[in-house]
């Protein structure tokens, strides 16, 4: 996923080929960041709403570990549509 280009889905130079958006710059080449990088960058200056899209082995424990390691438990809300049983770990 680190190799994906998160900004090239809309070409500012050819707006007719995508949604009508008015951004101040071209976002082509923007890379995805990891949860750890996000938490490290913004620390306790944000409240994080983390949604787990799909249940996966050790996903909840990995997310909670990243949050706990940075002392940010009070700064998160964790939600899931399909992983209710896994979220019991968060309690």
MARPA-760786 format. One line per field, with one value per residue (C-alpha): chain; x, y, z. Coordinates in steps of 0.001 Angstrom, whole numbers, plus 500000, padded with zeros to 6 digits. Layout:
N
chaine <- (A|...);
px <- (X|...);
py <- (Y|...);
pz <- (Z|...);
! end
This chain:
91
chaine <- (A|A|A|A|A|A|A|A|A|A|A|A|A|A|A|A|A|A|A|A|A|A|A|A|A|A|A|A|A|A|A|A|A|A|A|A|A|A|A|A|A|A|A|A|A|A|A|A|A|A|A|A|A|A|A|A|A|A|A|A|A|A|A|A|A|A|A|A|A|A|A|A|A|A|A|A|A|A|A|A|A|A|A|A|A|A|A|A|A|A|A);
px <- (500000|502967|503534|500032|499391|496499|496101|496109|492458|491596|493658|493550|494639|491746|488854|486254|487470|486641|484469|484261|486688|488453|491714|494603|497091|497542|497694|499234|502067|500611|501484|499444|500788|500556|498544|501807|503045|499754|499881|503544|502896|499888|500131|497587|496615|493807|490961|491209|488174|489501|487110|488066|486607|487123|487916|491453|493622|495466|494118|492491|495503|497848|495762|495444|499154|500080|497753|498891|502576|502033|499851|496863|494097|492095|492298|490620|487257|487335|484391|483632|480690|481740|484184|482042|483580|487111|486294|485686|489493|489195|487147);
py <- (500000|502311|502287|503521|507023|508324|511554|510551|509487|513042|514938|518698|519349|517287|517925|516591|513080|513192|514942|518731|519646|522910|522133|524527|522065|518770|515871|513357|511498|511699|508534|506793|506930|504328|504715|504920|507770|509618|509229|510264|513345|514714|513114|514361|517401|515400|513094|510038|508194|504830|502632|499018|498115|494372|491890|490533|488527|490750|493970|495311|494445|496117|499297|499420|498696|501626|503917|502710|502957|506658|507296|508276|506007|509047|510482|507686|506299|502872|501651|498745|497559|493923|493314|493664|490644|491861|495260|493657|493829|497614|497612);
pz <- (500000|500575|496811|495933|494674|496781|494823|491177|491047|490002|487456|488061|484487|483077|485474|483026|483798|487499|490052|490028|492800|493511|495240|495494|494050|492259|494698|492292|493951|497477|499361|502009|505542|508253|511426|513355|511151|511629|515407|515525|513387|515263|518717|521219|519145|517492|518403|516169|514823|513691|511748|511177|507806|507917|510633|510408|512798|515300|513740|516894|519056|516536|516459|520226|520627|518368|520302|523742|522820|522192|525235|523117|524470|525605|522070|520108|519186|517551|515495|513239|511215|510970|513830|516948|518657|517983|519427|522813|523137|523182|526369);
! end
